[in-house]
């Protein structure tokens, strides 16, 4: 099998030449890939929040929305306590 190396601009120009239905197929495939990536990032982020809460002696699952917001805010601003 031969492998073509194309730039992003070349791919875009090729997709622009497709009929509308095929363009939609390409967009659907890219959207599905992006959604999979987003779901993976969301899952990893949630696991990390659970871990960080545990390390701080807290339970992420038992925290209400405000407690979670405060916890994340404190993570972002840990350095302000040192001054």
N, C-alpha and C positions, 0 to 999 in steps of 0.2 A: 504494500500500500504506500502511495506517495503522500508526503505531508507537505502542505502549503503553509508558508509563513506569510501572514497578512497583517498589516497595521490595523489599528482600530478604525482609522479613517477609511481604509479600503473595505473593511467589513461593513461599515455604515453605508458606504456608497453601493455596495452589492445589495444590502437589504432594501435600500430605497428603490431599487429596480424591480423588486418583487411585486406581485399583485397584492392588493389590500388584504385578502384572506391569508396569504402567506406571511405578510408583515405581522399580522395579528398573531399567527402561530409563533413567530420569533419572539414577539413581545410577551406572549404567555409563558414561553419557556424561560425567558430571562426573569420574569416576575416570579415564577415558581422557585427559581434558584435563589433569588433575593429573599423571598419569604423563608426559605429553608435556612439561609444564613442568619436572618433576623431571629428566627426561633431558636437557633443554636446559641446565639449571643445572649438572648434573653434567659435561656436555661442556665448558661454558665454564670451570668450575672447574679441570678437568684441563688445559685449554689454558693457563690462567693459571699453574698450578703448573709446567708445562713452561717457560713464558716466564721466570718468576722464578728457576727453577733455572739456566737458560741465562745470565741476567744475573749470577748468582753464580758462573759458571764451572763449573756442574755439569750433569750429564745426568740428568733425572728418570727416564728409562727404565733407566739403569744403576744407580740407587740401589736398595738393598734396602729392605724395609719399615721397619726401624729408622732408616735414614738419612733416609727420607722423613719419618718422624715427628719426628726431630730437626730437620730442615730447617723443617718447618711450625712447630714449637715456637719455633725461633729467629725466625721471621717474626713470630709473635705477641708475642714478648718482645724485640724489637729495642732498645727503650728501656732495658732493664736494663744493656746494655753501655755506655751513655753515662754511667751514674752511677758 
